[in-house]
Amino acid sequence: MEIAKVSIPSHSILYKSQYDYADSYTGFFVDKDDKIDLLFINKVFLNSAPKWGDVLLNLRNKIVPLFGLKGARKPKNKKDLLNNFSGAVGESIGFWKVFAKNESEVILGENDKHLDFKVSLLVDDQNESKNKKLTITTIVNFNHWSGNFYFFLVKPFHQLIVRMMLKKAIRNIEKESIKIKSKITI
């Protein structure tokens, strides 16, 4: 499965946003019965961080409050939290807050003293086929010199983790599509 770096899609909610940093990555998946919805994709993405990424995030969450920044609340039961997540605008899961959504895109992120970030999960149908494209776009705005410094340190990890999360999310989306197909045919 190939993950490609692309420009921010022109039909994305984030396209006309102002930002200090942006990146977009895309990959394709097959939704055999057209049953995979944006909420499911959102939940799969939020559960796709590599183990070492979770370790780094936990370390970050212990350090940043010392500098007056937000640390994500560690969920007591991530599976239950994801199962109960409705994806409504304003809802939060960890430090991922839903800022906006439409039928094909959801915008997650957080605003903090040092920087604000938004992540778009955008799904595009490909020419009326069961092939779909998932694009993950991140934009970052620095609110203070410390945001620029912070992102300089985390940027290489960010780029690697986003590509890995996209690849894992697509694998899990396709597995679910196969499960749905087998449930329908039985």
N, C-alpha and C positions, 0 to 999 in steps of 0.2 A: 504494500500500500504506500503510495507516494503522498507526501505532504509538501505542498509548495507554498513559497512565500509569494504573496500577491499584493496589489494595491487595495486600498479600502474600496469595497464595492460601492458604486455610485448610487445604488438604491438603499444603502444602509442608513439607519437612523443617525449613525455617527459621521456620515460622509462630510457634512458641512460644519462639523464641530471644530472648534479651535483646540489645538493641542501643542505640547512641547515635544512629545514623542508619540509615534504610532507604529504598529506593525499589524499585518494580517497574514493568516495562514489558512489554507484551504485543503480539503480532502473530499473524496467522493464515497458514497455508500449506496447500497441497493436496498430499497424498501419494497420488497416483493409484493406486498398486498396494500401498500399505501396506508399503513396503519400506525406508523411511527409519528407521534406528534411532537411539537416544540417543547412541551412540558417534560416529556420523557427524555428528549435530547438534553435539556437543561439539567435534569437530575443525573443523567449518565455523565455529563461533563463534570459536574460538581463532585462526582465520586471517582474521577479518573486520575487524580494526582498520583505520581509515583511515590512509593514509600519514603524514599529519601527526600522528596519534596515536602512530605508531611513533617519529616524530622526537621528540615530547615525552617518550615513555617512555625513549628512549635518553638524552636530556638528564637526566631524573630519575635514571636509573641511574648517571650519572657524578657527580651531585651528592650523593645521599643517603648513600653510604658515608663521606663526609667528616663526617657527623653520627652515624656508628655504626649506620646503618640498612642493611637488606638491599637490594642492587641485584640485579636479575634477571640471570641469566647469559644472554648473547646466544647463541642457538643457532647452531652452525656451518652447519647446513643445516636450515632450518625445515620444508621439505617432507618430508625423511626423518624428522625428529623427529615430525611429525604422523602420517606413515604408520605409524610404529612405536608410536605411543601407543595403549595398550590401555584406558585409562580406569579402571584398577584403583585401588582405594582405597590411598592412600599414594604413588601415582605422581605425579611432577612433570613439568611442561613449562614451562620458564622459571620465573616465580614463581607459576604456577598449580599448586597441589597439589590432588589429589583427596581430599577429606575424607570424603565419604559418597556413596552412590548407591543407587538402587533401580531398578525397571523403567521409571519415568517421569521420574526426576530425578537430577541429579548436582550435587554441591556442590563448588565449586572455591574456592580462596582462598589466604591466607597469613597467618601470625602474625608480627608484628614488635614491636620495643620500643615504638614510638609508637602503633601501632594494629593491630587484627586485622580482616581483611575476609573475607567469604564471598560467593560469587556462586552462585545457583541457576539452573540451566537446567531448566525444568519443561515437559514436553510433555503436553498433554491432548487426547484424542480428542474430537471434537464430535459427539455423538449418533449414533454408529455410522457416520458418513460418512467420507469420505477427507479432510475438513477437520480440521486440527489447530491447536491454539493453543500457541505457544511463549511462555513467560513468563520473563523474566530479573529476578531479585530480587538486590539487593545489600544486605548489612547490614554496618555498620562499628561496631566498639567501640574507643573511645579508651583507650589504656593510660597516657597521659601527656598533659600539656598540649600537648606538641609534636605529638601525633597530631591533636588538635583543630585546631591552627593549620595543619598540613599539609593536612588534609582541607578546611579553609576555602579554601585556595588551589586545590586540584584539583577541588573539587566541581562547578563549572560545566563543566569539561572532562569529568569523569566522566559527568555526565548527558547531555551531547551525544554522547560516544563510545559509551555504552551504546545509545542510541537508533539511532545510525548502524550499530553492529555488529549489532544485532538486525535492522534492515532489510536489510543486506547478507547476513546469514546466511540469512534467509528467501528472498531472491532466489536464493541459491546452492543452498539445499535444494530449491527448486522446479525449478531447472535440472537437478539430479541426478535428481529424480523423473521428469522427462521423458526423460532419458537411460536410466534403468532401464526405462521403458515401451517405448522404442524397441528396446532390447536384447531385451526379452521378445517383442516382436511380429515381429522379423526372423526 
